[in-house]
């Protein structure tokens, strides 16, 4: 049965380019619009009930403005930004279309960046699409719900630490991208711990329930790779942009961000190979376990082959068999069978088969 998101995406097929249809699932009761206004001497945090009031405040000051919109299900917000020519309708479509490939689009008066943000919440891997609009003294970020990895950036802004309060919106955009990419390492560390835990369990006791965990970890690895791999192109284009509101000094920091991106991608590749090798490790562990069982059964069967032969010989009902007349023949036969078993066990031990 298709889920709600699949139905919503299918309903957008055939619509005109730039159609503002939300393809995600509603994760908040109502949108939250937060605005941080700052410069070297001034810092202010505000929350507005409507996008119109927030944009009015932005237009009335000369500071750098960070407008964060949480909750994309209310398409009226995006529609207002499109109607006021703040963003193009194609950008509005990409913001509302959840599941976009990371990308960077350059428009006449702004840059539109789409990336994926990963977080670990209650031992679960959470993925959320984040869109940024960088334009002059304004940066707008769009999230599906509250909760992100930007708390450290907010603290730097509030405490005026570093040079973030001295720079323009392009540097703030770099700082937000840097926070997302840095948090990839936290996600990958958690992912690596899961791989190690499954690997240890496979070596100790390869139970069948681990097979489902292996498929789950491989699916996560593929999902992370698909979300992170295009980020290299995004950061590379950000560094090479020829735009009036992207300063040359900011591009130097973006170059360092590109190095971090490459490191993340290399780490993802290592973990993806590790996740794929878990299935081979599971099959090898199960095969080794089966081989050990078969080894024990083969040794037991081999020991009983001569015993069965002896029992079979003296189980024949011929009339003239000399040993049948022995008074203690039964006990002699049992002793001989025990002796044969001991000799075979000693032989197997010397051969290091057991």
CORPENOR-V594994 format. One record per pair of residues at least 24 apart in sequence whose ideal C-beta (glycine too) atoms are under 7 Angstrom apart, sorted by the first residue. I is the first residue (numbers start at 0). J is the second residue. D is the distance in whole Angstrom. If there is no record, write none. Layout:
# CORPENOR-V594994
i j d
I J D
I J D
This chain:
# CORPENOR-V594994
i j d
16 89 6
17 88 3
17 89 5
17 91 7
17 92 5
18 92 6
19 74 5
19 77 6
19 78 6
19 91 5
19 92 6
19 95 6
20 95 6
21 71 6
21 72 5
21 74 6
21 95 5
22 95 7
22 96 5
22 97 5
23 71 6
23 97 4
23 143 6
25 72 4
26 143 5
26 144 4
27 69 7
27 70 4
27 144 5
27 145 7
29 70 7
30 68 6
30 69 6
30 70 4
30 73 5
30 76 6
31 69 4
31 70 6
31 145 6
32 68 6
33 67 5
34 64 6
34 66 5
35 65 4
35 156 6
36 60 6
36 62 5
36 64 5
37 62 6
37 63 6
37 156 6
37 164 6
38 62 5
38 63 6
38 164 7
39 164 5
39 165 5
42 156 6
42 157 6
50 76 5
50 79 5
50 80 7
51 79 7
57 137 6
62 136 7
63 136 5
63 167 6
63 168 5
63 171 6
64 136 6
64 137 5
65 138 5
65 171 6
66 137 7
66 139 5
67 140 5
68 139 7
68 141 5
69 142 5
69 144 6
69 145 5
70 144 7
71 95 6
71 141 6
71 143 6
86 132 6
93 130 7
94 130 5
94 141 5
97 128 5
97 143 7
98 128 7
99 128 6
100 229 5
101 226 7
101 229 4
101 230 5
101 233 5
102 229 7
102 233 6
103 233 5
103 236 5
103 237 6
105 240 7
105 242 7
108 134 6
109 133 6
109 134 3
110 240 7
110 242 7
112 233 6
114 176 7
114 179 6
114 230 6
114 233 7
115 226 4
116 147 6
116 148 6
116 179 5
117 182 7
117 183 6
117 186 4
118 148 6
119 185 7
119 186 6
119 189 5
124 186 7
124 219 6
126 226 7
129 179 7
131 172 6
131 175 7
133 168 6
133 169 6
133 172 4
134 244 7
135 168 7
135 244 5
136 167 7
136 168 6
137 168 6
138 168 4
138 171 5
138 172 5
140 175 7
148 178 5
148 179 6
148 182 4
149 175 6
149 178 5
151 178 6
152 178 5
167 246 7
169 244 6
169 245 5
169 246 6
169 249 5
170 249 5
173 249 6
173 252 5
173 253 6
173 256 7
176 256 6
177 256 6
180 256 6
180 259 5
180 260 6
180 263 6
183 227 6
183 263 5
184 263 7
187 266 5
187 267 7
187 270 6
190 219 7
190 223 7
190 270 6
191 270 6
194 270 6
194 273 5
194 274 6
194 277 7
197 277 6
198 277 7
198 280 7
201 277 7
201 280 5
201 281 6
201 284 5
202 284 7
205 281 6
205 284 4
205 285 5
205 288 6
209 281 6
210 281 6
213 277 5
213 278 5
213 281 6
216 274 5
216 277 7
217 274 5
217 275 6
220 270 6
220 271 4
220 274 4
223 267 6
224 267 5
224 271 5
227 263 6
227 264 6
227 267 6
228 264 6
230 260 5
231 260 5
231 261 7
231 264 6
234 260 5
298 347 6
298 352 7
298 353 6
302 340 5
302 343 5
305 339 5
306 336 5
306 339 7
306 340 7
309 336 6
